[in-house]
Amino acid sequence: MTFNKILVPYDSSTASDKAFLNALKIAKISEESGRNNKQNKIITIILLHVLQEIPTPISYSGTPLKSLSKKNR
């Protein structure tokens, strides 16, 4: 089985480092398999940088966020 694109979610953790290394191994195996089948395909590894969700406060300095958005209109 060969792959053209491999998506790797990445968040700088040890687990995501291992996932990236595994993606490199899979890409190399796919490339070798493609050569055996006389195909010259480019294999793309896409890193998706994942960020932790930032909680949004219900209010800002005691003023509800809904009130702030109405003032800016």
C-alpha positions as CSV (number, residue, x, y, z in Angstrom):
1,M,0.0,0.0,0.0
2,T,1.4,3.4,-0.9
3,F,0.4,6.8,0.4
4,N,0.5,10.2,-1.4
5,K,-0.2,12.4,1.7
6,I,0.3,11.7,5.4
7,L,-1.3,14.1,8.0
8,V,0.5,14.3,11.3
9,P,-1.1,16.3,14.2
10,Y,1.8,17.9,16.1
11,D,1.8,19.7,19.5
12,S,5.5,19.4,20.5
13,S,4.9,16.5,22.8
14,T,6.9,13.3,22.9
15,A,4.0,11.4,21.5
16,S,3.7,13.8,18.5
17,D,7.5,13.5,17.9
18,K,7.0,9.7,17.7
19,A,4.1,10.2,15.4
20,F,6.2,12.3,13.1
21,L,9.0,9.7,13.1
22,N,6.5,7.0,12.2
23,A,5.1,9.2,9.4
24,L,8.7,9.4,8.0
25,K,9.0,5.6,8.2
26,I,5.7,5.1,6.4
27,A,6.7,7.6,3.7
28,K,9.9,5.8,3.1
29,I,8.1,2.4,2.9
30,S,5.6,4.0,0.5
31,E,8.4,5.4,-1.6
32,E,10.2,2.0,-1.8
33,S,6.9,0.3,-2.7
34,G,6.2,2.9,-5.4
35,R,9.7,2.3,-6.9
36,N,9.1,-1.4,-7.0
37,N,5.9,-0.7,-8.9
38,K,7.8,1.7,-11.2
39,Q,5.9,4.7,-9.9
40,N,7.6,8.0,-9.2
41,K,5.2,9.6,-6.8
42,I,5.9,12.5,-4.4
43,I,4.9,11.7,-0.8
44,T,3.8,14.7,1.2
45,I,3.9,14.9,5.0
46,I,1.6,17.6,6.4
47,L,2.2,18.7,9.9
48,L,-0.9,20.1,11.6
49,H,0.2,22.2,14.6
50,V,-2.4,21.6,17.3
51,L,-2.8,24.2,20.1
52,Q,-4.6,23.8,23.4
53,E,-7.9,25.6,23.5
54,I,-7.7,29.0,25.3
55,P,-10.7,29.5,27.6
56,T,-12.6,32.7,27.0
57,P,-13.7,34.6,30.2
58,I,-17.4,35.3,30.7
59,S,-16.5,38.9,31.6
60,Y,-13.7,41.3,31.1
61,S,-13.0,43.5,34.1
62,G,-16.5,43.0,35.4
63,T,-18.2,44.0,32.1
64,P,-20.0,41.1,30.3
65,L,-18.5,40.4,26.9
66,K,-21.9,40.8,25.2
67,S,-22.1,44.4,26.5
68,L,-18.6,45.2,25.1
69,S,-19.6,43.9,21.7
70,K,-22.7,46.1,21.6
71,K,-20.7,49.2,22.4
72,N,-18.3,48.7,19.5
73,R,-21.2,48.7,16.9
